[in-house]
């Protein structure tokens, strides 16, 4: 909880900081990498840096946290902290790195705001920073402890056992372990970070949802090629799709992620678009492995049938589940050879009868998820029953910073960098 001394200072300066937080974040990262270039090797995604999405996500997170301290002082925004903590744990972030971030962030605040940062203002924002940092450090310590690892031991080498071309631009990698250590079981919906050495020698991390339940020997993830492989945003996906083959080795983290399948026994609805099918595939695989009898509804939108990645695995799993059904929407027409209810156009919930008292999982482009979530809320689905997964920095969370009551109705999810 923020101290009584700092509260009025933060309340008075929050509008100014919020107006300048994007510029502060931009200068922070530039200064950070200038002072600590080693952090771009294996920790930060330079594609997100180049596209400015990481800066926007940081700005949104700081704004959400500070605003929450003002509006809901007795409660930290756990949805935000949990999401960031899982991401950090998948990267092996250490407590000492929070000191480095602190020093460079406050350099950027002073650089942007100048003389407005009086000692009183600096002390108040320092308190905000460490409230957030210690909350994250404690959560990350718990995640490491639960896995029986330290930050530096979340990594492990795996070998490509199988490489499958799912669609023109999606490839599945089935990995097998290379030693006798036990495989830490993933939860349905979690992801791993893959550290990929680039031609310039820099290791670049990317998060990929696990698309099949663990069997003790293997892990599986799917990669969508990002256009522009000569640019930072697409360098990893293109290298994996084009250059990594069976027998090659990759370094992967333990599985993390806060968006996991609820075990409450209620009906489940998956709503995905494009490569957003990947966490849904992982959850379905876990349901099959558990012999689930839950009613499961899959709603998936894609360009056409040929673009529907993992379609055979997903639909085979749905057929195995006694309560499984699927609806698909194709932008290029509603014809399908698959055992699904096919529709033409974009996903429309009015074309589907949804189960009562279900939990919902969304994954796909941000506008898609925003539209589906809004439609569900209009139907009376409680916000707490809707979870979402974001690939890349969570700019939805950044948008939510402008809402009047942070923490009251935000969906939960993960932000990847």
Residue, then its C-alpha position, 0 to 999 in steps of 0.5 A: x500500500x502506498x504511504x500517506x506521504x506519497x499518495x498526494x504526490x502521486x495523485x498530483x503527478x500521475x496525469x503528467x507522468x501518464x501523458x509522458x509515459x510512452x516517451x519515458x519508456x522509449x528513452x528508458x529502453x534506449x538508455x538501458x541497452x546503451x548501458x547494458x547491451x548484454x540484456x538484448x542477448x537472450x532477455x529482450x525481444x528486439x523485434x518488439x523494441x523495433x515495433x515499439x510495442x514493448x515500450x507501449x506495454x511498459x507504459x500501460x503497465x506502469x499506468x495501470x499499477x499507479x492508477x490502481x494504487x490510487x483507486x483501489x489502495x487496499x488491493x494490488x492489480x494481481x491480474x497484471x502482476x501475475x501475467x508479468x511474473x510468468x513472463x519474467x520467470x520464462x526468461x529467467x529474470x533475477x531480482x538484481x535486474x530490477x535494480x538495473x531497470x530502476x536506475x535506467x527508468x528513473x534516468x528516463x523520467x528525469x530526462x523527460x520531465x526535467x525540473x518537475x522531478x523534485x526530490x519529493x516527486x522522485x521519492x514518491x515514484x520510487x515507492x511506486x516502483x519498488x511496490x511493483x518490483x517487490x510484488x513481482x520479485x515475490x511472485x517470481x520467487x514462488x514460480x521458481x520455487x514451485x518448479x524447483x529451479x533458480x532463474x539460471x536453471x529454467x533453461x534446457x536443451x531439446x532436440x527436434x524430433x519431428x518438423x511438420x508443415x501445418x500450413x504455408x506459413x505454420x510449422x510444428x516442432x515436436x521436441x524430445x529431451x536430450x538427457x535423463x532429467x524428468x520433464x516438468x509437467x506443463x499446465x494446459x494453456x502454458x507456453x515456453x520461451x525458445x532462445x534462438x541464436x541469430x546469425x549475428x550471435x545474439x540469442x533472441x527469445x520468443x514465447x510459443x504456446x505448447x500445442x500438445x500435452x506432455x508425455x514425459x519425453x516430448x514437448x510440441x509448439x507451433x511457429x507462424x512465419x512473420x513476414x519480413x524475415x530480414x527485420x527483427x520482428x520476423x527474424x526468429x520465426x523465419x529462421x526456425x521455419x527455414x533453417x532448423x530441422x530434425x536433429x537440431x537442438x534448441x534451448x527452451x525454458x520450463x513452461x509458464x503462463x497464467x492463462x490455464x484451463x479452469x478445473x471447475x468442471x464447467x463447460x468450456x468455450x474456445x474462441x480463436x482466430x488464425x495462429x490463436x488456435x495454438x493454446x486451444x490445441x494444447x488445452x484440448x490435448x490435455x482434456x483428451x489425456x485426462x479423459x474429460x467429459x466436459x462439454x467443449x465448444x470450439x469457435x475458430x476463424x481463419x482465412x480458409x480451410x488451408x490456413x487452419x493450422x493444427x486442424x487435424x489434431x484439434x478436430x481429432x481431439x474434439x471427436x475423442x471428447x464426448x462433449x466436443x463440437x466445432x464451428x469455423x468461419x472462413x473469410x473466403x467462403x463457408x465450404x469445408x471438408x472438415x467435421x465442423x459447422x462451417x460459416x462464411x465471413x467473420x466469427x459471429x456469436x449470434x450464429x452459435x448456441x453457447x452453453x450456460x455457465x461456461x468459461x471462455x478462452x480467447x486467442x487471436x488478433x487483438x481486435x478479434x478478441x476485443x470484439x468477441x469479449x464485448x459480444x460476450x459481455x453484452x450477452x451477460x457473461x461475467x468478465x471473470x469468466x473470460x480469459x485471453x491470451x495475447x501473442x506479443x506485448x499486451x497492448x490491450x492492458x495498455x488500453x485498459x489503463x484509461x478505464x475509470x476503475x482498473x482491476x474491476x473488470x479486466x480480463x486476464x491473460x499473458x503478454x509476451x515479449 
